[in-house]
Amino acid sequence: MKKFYNAFVLSVLTSSVALAQLPTKVISGNITADRTLHNDTIYLLDAVVYVKNNATLTIEEGTVIQGYINNGVNTKGTLVITTSGKIMAQGTKWNPIVFTSAQTPGSRGTGDWGGLLILGLAPINVAGGTAIIEGGLLGDQADRTYGGTDPNHNSGVLSYVRLEYAGVAFSANNEINSLTMAGVGKGTTIDHIQVSFAGDDAYEWFGGNVDAKYLVAIGTVDDNFDCDFGYNGRVQYGLIKQYSNIADISTSEGWETDNDGGGSINTPLTAPKFANITLVGPQADGGAVSNLHGRGARIRRNSRTSIYNSVIMDHKIALRYESTGTQDAVGNDCEFHGNVLSGNTANYAGEGSWTEDSVAAYVEDAAQMNTVFDAGGISANELSVPLDYYSQTGTNHLPITGSILLSGADWTANGVSGDSFFDNVAFRGAFGTQDWTQFWTEFDPQTVDYGNGILSAVENEVVDFKLYPNPSNGLFSITLEETARVEILDLSGRFVWGRAYPAGISSIDATTWPKGVYVIRVSTAKGASSRRVVVR
């Protein structure tokens, strides 16, 4: 354990938090040499920015990048990591990196900016082995081309990153998604990502085989997990919350997976594996459900998507297999095993010779270890989950003690048995007794003032805490993992003010403080940690 010395010494080792707007810089054109974005500045993406020519774009933890809002897809802020570029965006639980709208709080909307596209050199199933990324982008063709022969290609790191209000529909079947991964290889690290209010898909994989863990998607307009062109990666731990009033004219799905748009048998076949996903469908929030919402999992066009130890709840239709090639693969390299269906209007939909009864016969076979509640039930009663599951801005998603979700996972299915990527946890769905979304996610980004960045406490002290300064009203929001005493000291160490706060988020009013430098010290039975703040 690191030793705590005193508040003043530690305060000079941490970053300052000031009640004043951070400076801004505009990023435009091509990034052709190594560049670092720092968390003491807010960056504005102007039109489409390409990282290329073997350049690495490094983004410090706690950095805010905003996309300019202009008319036309090619004038909206968009970041493209080309096959000759790399991104190193390593945020932390306390200091996530945030890509968001440049609009002010209260005025943000889906599609305010383009999104983040990562293009790699891993295999795709398109003839010739390469393709040009969709989305209507302009620029050199080489900068928009992806795919190759290197399954271990490394495009960098994306960790503890939020993407808010991105995604632009250029034309039908030709969109920029919030996070596009095209031909991205296993050498790339993708974990702890939240996509909020995507204007098209939240996550779309075009081929490649990159793995990912800890993905969140809320309020997506179109599909949440969209797989195409031979994607073969593995994903574990994900939370999807669909909203009743947000949907797309092409129908919005939890999963939508194709081998390609024509349903060919081009190889590699689209055959990803998803485990420990919680899909909260659009019926959960109690609003009038748009008729544009589709299925929880729509697996079609010769794809072979497998889902394990996951939950599909409160959907109009939970599961549908389409196309003969997909249906013939079900139970072989297209598995549905150890899952829970609850609160859905219909659990299954049939197509062609595969009737609704055909799907039910496979899913409800005891060998598949699925738990299926009758259609039309009440998921809250069946699953024992907190009311935050049914709230658009709810943040508590841990199953209640005694919930069936806390046990029952099975890892004997062919697709996951012996695969070291998957943690063989006992729980089904995204959560057991630990909430991996705490502190770095934001379930109500419309209200967040990013004028001061994401300036938070560091994790190398005894007690972790997070501060959000709000320059418009002089308040600090403080987030605590446990009950703690919060004290304000001056730089000489003299006590100014203090009180106990419970775990969670509270406000500290700094409006009456004289201008100057202070130390906020947070103490529990474990010890104390501090952070210096500046009031201007």
TORVEXTI-483844 format. One record per residue (C-alpha): residue in one letter; x, z negated, y negated. Coordinates in Angstrom, 3 decimals. Layout:
residues N
["a", [X, Z, Y]]
...
***
This chain:
residues 536
["m", [0.000, 0.000, 0.000]]
["k", [1.246, 0.861, -3.470]]
["k", [2.044, -2.197, -5.583]]
["f", [0.074, -2.785, -8.791]]
["y", [2.233, -4.009, -11.663]]
["n", [0.137, -4.266, -14.832]]
["a", [-2.416, -2.273, -16.749]]
["f", [-0.110, -1.187, -19.546]]
["v", [2.640, 0.146, -17.295]]
["l", [0.194, 2.119, -15.184]]
["s", [-1.626, 3.418, -18.210]]
["v", [1.364, 5.311, -19.497]]
["l", [1.689, 7.026, -16.125]]
["t", [-1.813, 8.474, -16.181]]
["s", [-3.301, 11.231, -18.286]]
["s", [-5.115, 10.583, -21.546]]
["v", [-8.840, 11.073, -21.945]]
["a", [-9.875, 11.875, -25.491]]
["l", [-13.304, 12.071, -27.059]]
["a", [-12.495, 15.452, -28.555]]
["q", [-12.908, 19.035, -27.438]]
["l", [-10.109, 20.583, -25.415]]
["p", [-8.539, 23.777, -26.769]]
["t", [-9.531, 27.091, -25.218]]
["k", [-7.578, 30.164, -24.184]]
["v", [-8.864, 33.599, -23.228]]
["i", [-7.656, 35.289, -20.048]]
["s", [-8.092, 39.050, -19.875]]
["g", [-6.525, 42.101, -18.283]]
["n", [-4.140, 41.899, -15.327]]
["i", [-2.053, 38.930, -14.225]]
["t", [1.129, 40.539, -12.904]]
["a", [3.550, 37.595, -13.021]]
["d", [3.253, 33.998, -11.844]]
["r", [1.008, 31.972, -14.130]]
["t", [-0.273, 28.376, -14.216]]
["l", [-3.548, 27.210, -15.746]]
["h", [-3.334, 23.627, -17.032]]
["n", [-6.033, 20.976, -17.153]]
["d", [-5.480, 20.238, -20.856]]
["t", [-7.056, 23.597, -21.740]]
["i", [-10.365, 25.325, -21.019]]
["y", [-9.889, 28.958, -19.991]]
["l", [-12.333, 31.776, -20.711]]
["l", [-12.387, 34.761, -18.360]]
["d", [-12.958, 37.902, -20.393]]
["a", [-14.285, 40.742, -18.229]]
["v", [-12.581, 41.440, -14.871]]
["v", [-9.161, 39.839, -14.400]]
["y", [-7.008, 41.037, -11.480]]
["v", [-4.165, 38.971, -10.002]]
["k", [-1.746, 41.543, -8.556]]
["n", [1.855, 42.705, -8.199]]
["n", [2.828, 39.719, -5.971]]
["a", [1.820, 37.292, -8.739]]
["t", [0.572, 33.796, -7.921]]
["l", [-2.102, 32.189, -10.076]]
["t", [-1.731, 28.396, -9.882]]
["i", [-4.579, 26.232, -11.184]]
["e", [-3.990, 22.544, -11.813]]
["e", [-6.441, 19.968, -10.520]]
["g", [-9.140, 19.157, -13.057]]
["t", [-8.964, 22.547, -14.788]]
["v", [-12.124, 24.212, -16.138]]
["i", [-12.447, 28.013, -16.153]]
["q", [-15.503, 29.559, -17.786]]
["g", [-16.790, 33.100, -17.508]]
["y", [-17.719, 34.941, -20.667]]
["i", [-21.329, 36.051, -20.739]]
["n", [-21.596, 39.674, -21.848]]
["n", [-23.850, 42.569, -20.924]]
["g", [-22.866, 44.657, -17.922]]
["v", [-21.120, 43.709, -14.712]]
["n", [-17.666, 44.805, -15.859]]
["t", [-17.779, 42.751, -19.026]]
["k", [-18.756, 39.472, -17.394]]
["g", [-15.946, 37.091, -16.590]]
["t", [-14.733, 37.778, -13.030]]
["l", [-11.541, 36.825, -11.195]]
["v", [-10.199, 39.064, -8.439]]
["i", [-7.270, 38.027, -6.245]]
["t", [-6.017, 41.360, -4.932]]
["t", [-4.190, 41.922, -1.647]]
["s", [-0.917, 41.753, -3.599]]
["g", [-1.833, 38.518, -5.396]]
["k", [-2.331, 34.869, -4.476]]
["i", [-4.316, 31.909, -5.797]]
["m", [-3.163, 28.300, -5.525]]
["a", [-6.191, 26.265, -6.631]]
["q", [-5.631, 22.778, -5.196]]
["g", [-8.100, 20.351, -6.721]]
["t", [-8.699, 16.795, -5.515]]
["k", [-11.685, 14.577, -4.778]]
["w", [-11.347, 13.021, -8.217]]
["n", [-10.162, 16.096, -10.092]]
["p", [-11.954, 19.206, -8.791]]
["i", [-11.308, 22.615, -10.286]]
["v", [-14.465, 24.025, -11.868]]
["f", [-15.413, 27.660, -12.492]]
["t", [-18.606, 27.684, -14.522]]
["s", [-20.722, 29.367, -17.165]]
["a", [-19.538, 29.510, -20.762]]
["q", [-23.060, 28.716, -21.926]]
["t", [-23.788, 25.286, -23.385]]
["p", [-25.502, 22.571, -21.320]]
["g", [-29.176, 23.365, -20.949]]
["s", [-28.673, 27.119, -21.419]]
["r", [-26.877, 28.054, -18.211]]
["g", [-28.392, 30.394, -15.686]]
["t", [-27.694, 32.272, -12.472]]
["g", [-25.510, 35.308, -12.993]]
["d", [-23.952, 34.084, -16.234]]
["w", [-20.566, 35.306, -15.003]]
["g", [-19.214, 37.425, -12.186]]
["g", [-17.523, 35.238, -9.607]]
["l", [-14.337, 34.770, -7.610]]
["l", [-13.256, 37.511, -5.209]]
["i", [-10.376, 37.097, -2.755]]
["l", [-9.172, 40.288, -1.082]]
["g", [-6.879, 40.090, 1.924]]
["l", [-5.117, 42.156, 4.563]]
["a", [-6.802, 40.796, 7.696]]
["p", [-8.716, 43.186, 10.010]]
["i", [-12.167, 44.527, 9.149]]
["n", [-14.335, 46.835, 11.267]]
["v", [-14.634, 49.693, 8.771]]
["a", [-13.326, 53.072, 9.872]]
["g", [-9.730, 53.431, 8.734]]
["g", [-9.298, 49.665, 8.488]]
["t", [-9.770, 49.342, 4.707]]
["a", [-12.663, 49.323, 2.262]]
["i", [-13.350, 49.047, -1.456]]
["i", [-15.083, 45.824, -2.409]]
["e", [-18.683, 46.178, -3.510]]
["g", [-19.950, 44.958, -6.862]]
["g", [-19.511, 47.924, -9.182]]
["l", [-16.122, 46.813, -10.492]]
["l", [-13.913, 49.239, -12.361]]
["g", [-10.126, 49.448, -12.301]]
["d", [-7.430, 50.811, -10.026]]
["q", [-8.733, 51.537, -6.550]]
["a", [-5.796, 49.684, -5.002]]
["d", [-6.889, 46.515, -6.804]]
["r", [-10.351, 46.749, -5.247]]
["t", [-9.263, 47.653, -1.697]]
["y", [-9.089, 45.134, 1.150]]
["g", [-8.490, 45.024, 4.893]]
["g", [-5.452, 45.576, 7.054]]
["t", [-3.738, 44.517, 10.272]]
["d", [-2.479, 41.010, 9.480]]
["p", [-4.861, 38.345, 10.875]]
["n", [-2.633, 35.606, 9.464]]
["h", [-2.470, 36.991, 5.939]]
["n", [-2.231, 34.239, 3.316]]
["s", [-4.156, 34.631, 0.046]]
["g", [-3.405, 31.059, -1.014]]
["v", [-5.399, 27.834, -1.332]]
["l", [-8.905, 27.071, -2.563]]
["s", [-9.600, 23.359, -2.204]]
["y", [-11.911, 20.992, -4.092]]
["v", [-13.326, 23.808, -6.205]]
["r", [-16.774, 24.249, -7.750]]
["l", [-18.288, 27.634, -8.633]]
["e", [-21.390, 27.404, -10.835]]
["y", [-23.816, 30.073, -12.115]]
["a", [-21.806, 33.053, -10.839]]
["g", [-22.929, 36.204, -9.054]]
["v", [-24.164, 39.512, -10.433]]
["a", [-26.359, 42.140, -8.757]]
["f", [-24.909, 45.473, -9.890]]
["s", [-27.342, 47.481, -7.760]]
["a", [-29.114, 47.143, -4.410]]
["n", [-26.622, 46.080, -1.705]]
["n", [-23.859, 46.217, -4.296]]
["e", [-23.309, 42.771, -5.789]]
["i", [-20.670, 40.296, -6.847]]
["n", [-21.142, 37.010, -5.018]]
["s", [-20.088, 33.568, -6.188]]
["l", [-17.276, 33.455, -3.622]]
["t", [-16.389, 36.706, -1.908]]
["m", [-13.835, 36.618, 0.917]]
["a", [-12.976, 40.164, 1.978]]
["g", [-10.422, 40.703, 4.715]]
["v", [-9.122, 37.176, 4.141]]
["g", [-6.766, 35.940, 6.856]]
["k", [-6.204, 32.649, 8.658]]
["g", [-3.164, 31.849, 6.544]]
["t", [-5.531, 31.120, 3.642]]
["t", [-6.851, 27.578, 3.087]]
["i", [-10.543, 27.219, 2.175]]
["d", [-12.079, 23.744, 2.047]]
["h", [-14.245, 21.491, -0.124]]
["i", [-16.036, 24.239, -2.050]]
["q", [-19.364, 23.922, -3.857]]
["v", [-21.351, 26.943, -5.018]]
["s", [-24.258, 26.185, -7.345]]
["f", [-26.991, 28.561, -8.537]]
["a", [-25.383, 31.740, -7.254]]
["g", [-26.926, 34.866, -8.763]]
["d", [-26.542, 36.634, -5.411]]
["d", [-24.971, 35.203, -2.219]]
["a", [-23.185, 31.884, -2.322]]
["y", [-20.505, 32.775, 0.265]]
["e", [-19.954, 36.235, 1.676]]
["w", [-17.330, 37.171, 4.213]]
["f", [-16.489, 40.860, 4.634]]
["g", [-14.432, 40.898, 7.821]]
["g", [-11.272, 38.850, 8.091]]
["n", [-10.976, 35.625, 10.016]]
["v", [-10.337, 32.860, 7.477]]
["d", [-11.531, 29.412, 8.551]]
["a", [-13.267, 26.949, 6.252]]
["k", [-14.463, 23.340, 6.162]]
["y", [-16.725, 21.388, 3.820]]
["l", [-18.855, 24.001, 2.054]]
["v", [-21.836, 23.231, -0.203]]
["a", [-24.413, 25.668, -1.574]]
["i", [-27.356, 24.688, -3.791]]
["g", [-29.991, 26.780, -5.542]]
["t", [-28.728, 30.132, -4.247]]
["v", [-30.752, 33.177, -5.282]]
["d", [-29.982, 35.291, -2.188]]
["d", [-28.208, 34.307, 1.037]]
["n", [-26.034, 31.243, 1.486]]
["f", [-23.756, 32.306, 4.362]]
["d", [-23.559, 36.111, 4.560]]
["c", [-21.251, 37.693, 7.162]]
["d", [-20.407, 41.362, 7.546]]
["f", [-17.757, 43.918, 8.608]]
["g", [-16.368, 41.918, 11.544]]
["y", [-15.936, 38.392, 10.160]]
["n", [-14.537, 36.197, 12.934]]
["g", [-13.718, 32.887, 11.266]]
["r", [-14.816, 29.339, 11.999]]
["v", [-16.669, 27.019, 9.625]]
["q", [-17.341, 23.308, 10.100]]
["y", [-19.299, 20.955, 7.810]]
["g", [-21.651, 22.548, 5.337]]
["l", [-24.645, 21.534, 3.245]]
["i", [-27.152, 24.130, 2.048]]
["k", [-30.084, 23.181, -0.172]]
["q", [-32.492, 26.012, -0.887]]
["y", [-34.953, 25.606, -3.743]]
["s", [-38.613, 26.579, -3.416]]
["n", [-38.701, 28.549, -6.665]]
["i", [-35.378, 30.403, -6.376]]
["a", [-35.281, 33.490, -4.154]]
["d", [-34.273, 37.158, -4.128]]
["i", [-36.272, 40.359, -3.798]]
["s", [-34.265, 41.171, -0.647]]
["t", [-35.471, 37.857, 0.883]]
["s", [-33.280, 34.776, 0.821]]
["e", [-31.790, 33.449, 4.045]]
["g", [-29.688, 30.495, 5.085]]
["w", [-27.534, 32.718, 7.282]]
["e", [-27.667, 36.522, 7.193]]
["t", [-25.163, 38.180, 9.497]]
["d", [-24.572, 41.859, 10.282]]
["n", [-21.910, 43.725, 12.153]]
["d", [-22.343, 46.207, 9.318]]
["g", [-25.228, 47.680, 7.369]]
["g", [-25.928, 50.274, 10.049]]
["g", [-25.730, 47.899, 13.008]]
["s", [-22.814, 49.768, 14.595]]
["i", [-20.658, 48.458, 17.436]]
["n", [-17.475, 48.883, 15.407]]
["t", [-14.879, 46.283, 16.274]]
["p", [-14.000, 43.589, 15.582]]
["l", [-17.623, 42.571, 15.916]]
["t", [-18.995, 40.065, 13.421]]
["a", [-18.834, 36.885, 15.510]]
["p", [-18.262, 33.767, 13.367]]
["k", [-18.789, 30.227, 14.604]]
["f", [-20.525, 27.612, 12.459]]
["a", [-20.741, 23.921, 13.337]]
["n", [-22.156, 20.823, 11.648]]
["i", [-24.176, 22.640, 9.029]]
["t", [-27.252, 21.065, 7.420]]
["l", [-29.668, 23.675, 6.082]]
["v", [-32.385, 22.099, 3.936]]
["g", [-34.980, 24.824, 3.539]]
["p", [-37.117, 25.701, 0.513]]
["q", [-40.136, 23.702, 1.688]]
["a", [-38.291, 20.419, 1.293]]
["d", [-38.502, 19.957, -2.481]]
["g", [-42.304, 20.026, -2.556]]
["g", [-42.680, 23.002, -4.885]]
["a", [-44.660, 26.179, -4.317]]
["v", [-42.439, 28.217, -2.018]]
["s", [-41.648, 31.748, -3.115]]
["n", [-42.813, 34.370, -0.637]]
["l", [-39.339, 35.897, -0.945]]
["h", [-37.803, 33.153, 1.184]]
["g", [-36.999, 34.439, 4.666]]
["r", [-35.414, 32.742, 7.652]]
["g", [-33.061, 29.843, 8.172]]
["a", [-30.810, 31.977, 10.363]]
["r", [-31.268, 35.739, 10.479]]
["i", [-28.788, 37.097, 13.013]]
["r", [-29.037, 40.856, 13.283]]
["r", [-27.510, 44.352, 13.365]]
["n", [-25.259, 43.787, 16.363]]
["s", [-23.691, 40.592, 14.997]]
["r", [-22.794, 37.691, 17.297]]
["t", [-23.034, 34.614, 15.103]]
["s", [-22.948, 31.255, 16.885]]
["i", [-24.288, 27.966, 15.498]]
["y", [-23.468, 24.552, 16.943]]
["n", [-24.557, 20.960, 16.293]]
["s", [-26.368, 21.906, 13.103]]
["v", [-29.755, 21.242, 11.485]]
["i", [-32.303, 23.775, 10.241]]
["m", [-35.155, 21.968, 8.511]]
["d", [-38.148, 22.756, 6.308]]
["h", [-37.985, 26.520, 6.551]]
["k", [-40.795, 29.035, 6.929]]
["i", [-39.027, 30.468, 9.991]]
["a", [-35.963, 28.714, 11.406]]
["l", [-34.361, 31.352, 13.667]]
["r", [-34.642, 35.062, 14.314]]
["y", [-32.483, 37.402, 16.403]]
["e", [-32.829, 41.080, 15.479]]
["s", [-31.550, 44.278, 17.137]]
["t", [-31.033, 44.901, 20.826]]
["g", [-27.254, 44.442, 20.660]]
["t", [-27.587, 40.997, 19.114]]
["q", [-30.366, 39.944, 21.465]]
["d", [-28.404, 41.053, 24.541]]
["a", [-25.475, 38.887, 23.420]]
["v", [-27.516, 35.690, 22.963]]
["g", [-26.277, 32.973, 25.290]]
["n", [-22.943, 34.724, 25.800]]
["d", [-20.869, 35.327, 22.651]]
["c", [-23.871, 34.554, 20.434]]
["e", [-24.691, 30.888, 21.040]]
["f", [-27.183, 28.393, 19.603]]
["h", [-26.187, 25.040, 21.042]]
["g", [-26.636, 21.343, 20.212]]
["n", [-28.810, 22.034, 17.158]]
["v", [-31.893, 20.383, 15.642]]
["l", [-34.997, 22.172, 14.336]]
["s", [-37.413, 20.068, 12.293]]
["g", [-40.178, 20.484, 9.719]]
["n", [-40.285, 24.273, 9.969]]
["t", [-43.553, 26.200, 9.658]]
["a", [-42.365, 28.285, 12.609]]
["n", [-39.276, 27.610, 14.656]]
["y", [-38.829, 31.194, 15.846]]
["a", [-39.726, 34.789, 15.089]]
["g", [-39.549, 37.625, 17.573]]
["e", [-38.586, 41.261, 17.240]]
["g", [-39.130, 44.112, 19.665]]
["s", [-38.922, 43.042, 23.286]]
["w", [-37.597, 39.663, 22.204]]
["t", [-40.829, 37.859, 21.412]]
["e", [-41.129, 34.437, 19.821]]
["d", [-41.469, 33.073, 23.375]]
["s", [-38.198, 34.778, 24.351]]
["v", [-36.318, 32.972, 21.589]]
["a", [-38.013, 29.685, 22.509]]
["a", [-37.070, 30.076, 26.175]]
["y", [-33.379, 30.346, 25.280]]
["v", [-33.228, 27.696, 22.548]]
["e", [-35.297, 25.140, 24.460]]
["d", [-33.456, 25.569, 27.749]]
["a", [-32.077, 22.088, 28.513]]
["a", [-28.620, 23.555, 29.079]]
["q", [-28.411, 24.422, 25.357]]
["m", [-28.781, 20.753, 24.319]]
["n", [-30.997, 21.580, 21.305]]
["t", [-33.601, 19.195, 19.883]]
["v", [-36.683, 21.103, 18.761]]
["f", [-39.591, 19.400, 17.023]]
["d", [-42.963, 21.088, 17.023]]
["a", [-43.523, 23.479, 14.162]]
["g", [-45.385, 22.050, 11.195]]
["g", [-44.069, 18.509, 11.592]]
["i", [-42.674, 16.277, 8.874]]
["s", [-38.905, 16.366, 8.909]]
["a", [-38.487, 13.070, 7.028]]
["n", [-40.263, 11.238, 9.840]]
["e", [-38.570, 13.194, 12.612]]
["l", [-35.003, 12.993, 11.317]]
["s", [-34.868, 9.689, 9.376]]
["v", [-33.013, 11.051, 6.374]]
["p", [-33.101, 9.750, 2.771]]
["l", [-35.442, 11.159, 0.135]]
["d", [-32.486, 12.820, -1.575]]
["y", [-32.750, 15.542, 1.079]]
["y", [-36.018, 16.487, -0.601]]
["s", [-34.760, 16.238, -4.181]]
["q", [-32.991, 19.156, -5.837]]
["t", [-30.571, 16.816, -7.611]]
["g", [-30.328, 14.139, -4.911]]
["t", [-26.811, 13.149, -3.921]]
["n", [-27.317, 10.855, -0.919]]
["h", [-27.397, 12.901, 2.280]]
["l", [-26.261, 10.346, 4.848]]
["p", [-28.724, 9.952, 7.735]]
["i", [-30.478, 6.586, 7.880]]
["t", [-29.371, 4.123, 10.554]]
["g", [-31.072, 5.100, 13.788]]
["s", [-31.437, 8.778, 12.865]]
["i", [-31.226, 11.178, 15.769]]
["l", [-28.700, 13.130, 13.726]]
["l", [-26.068, 10.418, 14.167]]
["s", [-25.589, 11.360, 17.817]]
["g", [-26.260, 14.145, 20.270]]
["a", [-23.571, 16.654, 19.323]]
["d", [-22.263, 18.592, 22.298]]
["w", [-18.948, 20.463, 22.386]]
["t", [-19.102, 21.955, 25.876]]
["a", [-20.430, 25.378, 24.824]]
["n", [-18.072, 28.243, 25.553]]
["g", [-17.459, 29.098, 21.905]]
["v", [-16.181, 25.656, 20.861]]
["s", [-14.967, 23.983, 24.038]]
["g", [-11.256, 23.276, 23.721]]
["d", [-11.018, 24.804, 20.220]]
["s", [-8.814, 22.436, 18.225]]
["f", [-10.186, 23.670, 14.892]]
["f", [-13.445, 21.841, 15.476]]
["d", [-13.564, 18.065, 15.129]]
["n", [-15.563, 16.903, 18.140]]
["v", [-17.751, 14.525, 16.132]]
["a", [-20.791, 12.796, 17.638]]
["f", [-23.210, 13.610, 14.801]]
["r", [-25.287, 16.718, 14.263]]
["g", [-25.541, 18.325, 10.863]]
["a", [-23.095, 17.886, 8.022]]
["f", [-22.894, 14.096, 7.873]]
["g", [-22.334, 11.056, 10.013]]
["t", [-21.585, 7.796, 8.221]]
["q", [-19.137, 9.236, 5.668]]
["d", [-20.215, 11.340, 2.698]]
["w", [-17.550, 14.004, 2.130]]
["t", [-19.401, 15.344, -0.943]]
["q", [-18.808, 12.197, -3.007]]
["f", [-17.114, 12.424, -6.406]]
["w", [-16.043, 16.075, -6.448]]
["t", [-19.488, 17.728, -6.241]]
["e", [-22.131, 18.075, -8.956]]
["f", [-25.805, 18.499, -8.038]]
["d", [-27.025, 18.879, -11.632]]
["p", [-24.420, 21.096, -13.347]]
["q", [-26.895, 22.201, -16.011]]
["t", [-26.365, 18.932, -17.884]]
["v", [-22.584, 18.576, -17.651]]
["d", [-20.556, 18.880, -20.852]]
["y", [-17.232, 20.435, -19.879]]
["g", [-15.799, 20.221, -23.382]]
["n", [-13.267, 17.670, -22.196]]
["g", [-12.568, 19.208, -18.819]]
["i", [-12.788, 17.203, -15.596]]
["l", [-10.475, 14.415, -16.660]]
["s", [-10.612, 11.798, -13.926]]
["a", [-8.628, 8.906, -12.545]]
["v", [-5.702, 9.646, -10.251]]
["e", [-5.779, 8.721, -6.579]]
["n", [-2.430, 6.935, -6.413]]
["e", [-3.737, 3.557, -7.531]]
["v", [-5.417, 0.630, -5.776]]
["v", [-8.970, 1.269, -7.028]]
["d", [-10.289, 4.816, -7.449]]
["f", [-12.602, 5.615, -10.323]]
["k", [-13.616, 8.632, -12.375]]
["l", [-14.284, 9.040, -16.115]]
["y", [-16.276, 11.765, -17.852]]
["p", [-16.044, 11.571, -21.656]]
["n", [-18.896, 13.074, -23.643]]
["p", [-17.765, 13.976, -27.168]]
["s", [-21.307, 14.603, -28.360]]
["n", [-22.487, 11.013, -27.994]]
["g", [-19.387, 8.881, -27.591]]
["l", [-20.198, 7.789, -24.049]]
["f", [-17.940, 7.607, -21.017]]
["s", [-19.556, 8.081, -17.614]]
["i", [-17.690, 6.004, -15.050]]
["t", [-18.077, 6.549, -11.316]]
["l", [-17.161, 3.725, -8.927]]
["e", [-16.916, 3.682, -5.149]]
["e", [-17.786, -0.021, -5.057]]
["t", [-18.849, -2.865, -7.347]]
["a", [-16.044, -3.538, -9.818]]
["r", [-15.252, -5.298, -13.077]]
["v", [-14.480, -2.879, -15.889]]
["e", [-12.412, -4.160, -18.799]]
["i", [-11.270, -2.573, -22.056]]
["l", [-7.823, -3.644, -23.302]]
["d", [-5.813, -2.623, -26.320]]
["l", [-2.290, -1.326, -25.822]]
["s", [-0.834, -4.788, -26.266]]
["g", [-2.855, -5.915, -23.259]]
["r", [-5.371, -7.979, -25.263]]
["f", [-8.880, -8.148, -23.799]]
["v", [-11.484, -6.267, -25.873]]
["w", [-14.575, -6.140, -23.688]]
["g", [-15.632, -6.276, -20.041]]
["r", [-18.477, -6.478, -17.554]]
["a", [-19.277, -5.837, -13.890]]
["y", [-20.684, -2.481, -12.797]]
["p", [-22.286, -1.548, -9.452]]
["a", [-21.161, 1.309, -7.262]]
["g", [-22.320, 4.665, -8.564]]
["i", [-22.414, 6.207, -12.041]]
["s", [-22.764, 4.149, -15.230]]
["s", [-22.146, 4.674, -18.945]]
["i", [-19.671, 2.968, -21.277]]
["d", [-20.579, 3.218, -24.966]]
["a", [-17.498, 3.921, -27.104]]
["t", [-19.386, 4.755, -30.303]]
["t", [-18.420, 1.491, -32.022]]
["w", [-14.758, 1.512, -31.004]]
["p", [-12.271, 2.019, -33.846]]
["k", [-10.083, 5.088, -33.439]]
["g", [-7.073, 4.391, -31.294]]
["v", [-5.694, 4.127, -27.764]]
["y", [-7.252, 1.834, -25.184]]
["v", [-6.765, 0.971, -21.540]]
["i", [-9.696, 0.895, -19.127]]
["r", [-8.913, -1.408, -16.219]]
["v", [-11.074, -1.427, -13.080]]
["s", [-10.702, -4.428, -10.750]]
["t", [-11.989, -5.343, -7.296]]
["a", [-10.825, -7.761, -4.630]]
["k", [-8.290, -5.099, -3.583]]
["g", [-6.516, -5.205, -6.945]]
["a", [-6.775, -3.209, -10.156]]
["s", [-6.170, 0.268, -11.544]]
["s", [-6.223, 1.585, -15.073]]
["r", [-6.401, 4.653, -17.236]]
["r", [-5.516, 5.227, -20.865]]
["v", [-8.195, 6.694, -23.158]]
["v", [-7.933, 7.964, -26.703]]
["v", [-10.793, 7.647, -29.192]]
["r", [-10.404, 10.003, -32.148]]
***
